[in-house]
């Protein structure tokens, strides 16, 4: 075999080895992809854990906020302050002490008179036996004992009067102590809201008391604290600061304002508050009974004031697209800085500052809570409210019969550029029905509006006077946004 053939044969007999799988390009690419996936996944997890709390507070739709209500009506138990200002327990105690004192006086007189009489009889028998000196002594002894008894009676009566005066002072102090205790929980639900109009030092604004007032903790969820305050404080303010009961300060964010009732709601993210502040902060408890009337005692409370009085009147106030009842008290003040009215259970029954004091009597008056509960919850949840734009007053059955007017709502005014004005509704029209439902008063009107939303079409039946007679007009209006 030639040398060339041998080399050729040796070449053919050589074996070509395959690369191990872990050195192949496909495997290496897969390993690289897996490694990068682990790195990117870990980075995404860390980033998600960091960003999630902030993102939830900013973008997640929280559960609908509702107001916190008390569970029971007011009770007049033995430890409850009465309308007259004295507790039953204190009254009973005062009567018992007076009775015991008078009994002690009578007992002392009786015991003193008995030996006096006895001495008289004994000395009298001695006089019969002929001893004039003993008789005189008996008479003198009787006079001294009777004088002593009278003196003891006067001292006891004086002591009773003194104790009665002291009891009255004690009762007065106890009443105010009990009333102060009612407001302890509420004090943890009140904050101070500061609005700054100009750039500069906030502390300078605070010293000048510009745009400062009381705020009420309306609700809390897992992300924010919601504060109810007066629109006069927030209107035009570039920054809003909230001072909490423990002295901590946080920036507030304006959520919504209502130009009709002058209410404004702020929100403060949990991330801006310390744990101690959140734990010490209470949510205001609102009355769920609403059975109060003229003459009932009431407490007016704000961050920097506390006063007691009673309800003197409850007039009805008509506003655009609504009718609200006011609670007028005999407590001096104007309520411009906000605050609340409380019942004797420490529950909120009225909101100070939510209505304008047109009487200028410098008496505190607030908006009755029952009439604005739906409005407050809607504002807190940033729900859009429908807007028609009429201010009306009920035409009662008696007025309807006497003046030959149809039952319904007498339109007192129509807001400029409102949906009602654009559809030709005028003052002095009578609104009789909405979407086929009779409307007899503003309460019916407000309940109907609560079922509607901006953009809804509503069919109105209007009665309009023409030449002494009322003519029916049907109008379809597209509601705007309040």
Secondary structure as UniProt FT lines:
FT   HELIX           3..13
FT   HELIX           21..23
FT   HELIX           25..59
FT   STRAND          68..69
FT   TURN            78..79
FT   TURN            83..84
FT   HELIX           88..128
FT   TURN            129..130
FT   HELIX           132..182
FT   HELIX           184..187
FT   TURN            188..189
FT   STRAND          190..196
FT   HELIX           202..208
FT   TURN            209..211
FT   STRAND          212..220
FT   STRAND          224..230
FT   HELIX           231..234
FT   TURN            235..236
FT   STRAND          239..243
FT   TURN            245..246
FT   STRAND          249..251
FT   STRAND          253..258
FT   TURN            259..262
FT   STRAND          263..269
FT   HELIX           270..272
FT   HELIX           275..280
FT   STRAND          285..286
FT   TURN            294..295
FT   STRAND          297..301
FT   STRAND          306..313
FT   STRAND          316..319
FT   TURN            320..321
FT   STRAND          322..332
FT   TURN            336..337
FT   STRAND          339..342
FT   TURN            344..345
FT   STRAND          348..352
FT   STRAND          363..368
FT   HELIX           369..372
FT   HELIX           373..380
FT   TURN            381..382
FT   STRAND          386..387
FT   STRAND          390..395
FT   HELIX           397..403
FT   STRAND          408..414
FT   TURN            416..417
FT   HELIX           419..422
FT   TURN            423..424
FT   TURN            427..428
FT   STRAND          430..434
FT   TURN            435..436
FT   STRAND          437..438
FT   HELIX           442..450
FT   TURN            454..455
FT   STRAND          457..466
FT   TURN            467..468
FT   STRAND          469..478
FT   STRAND          480..481
//
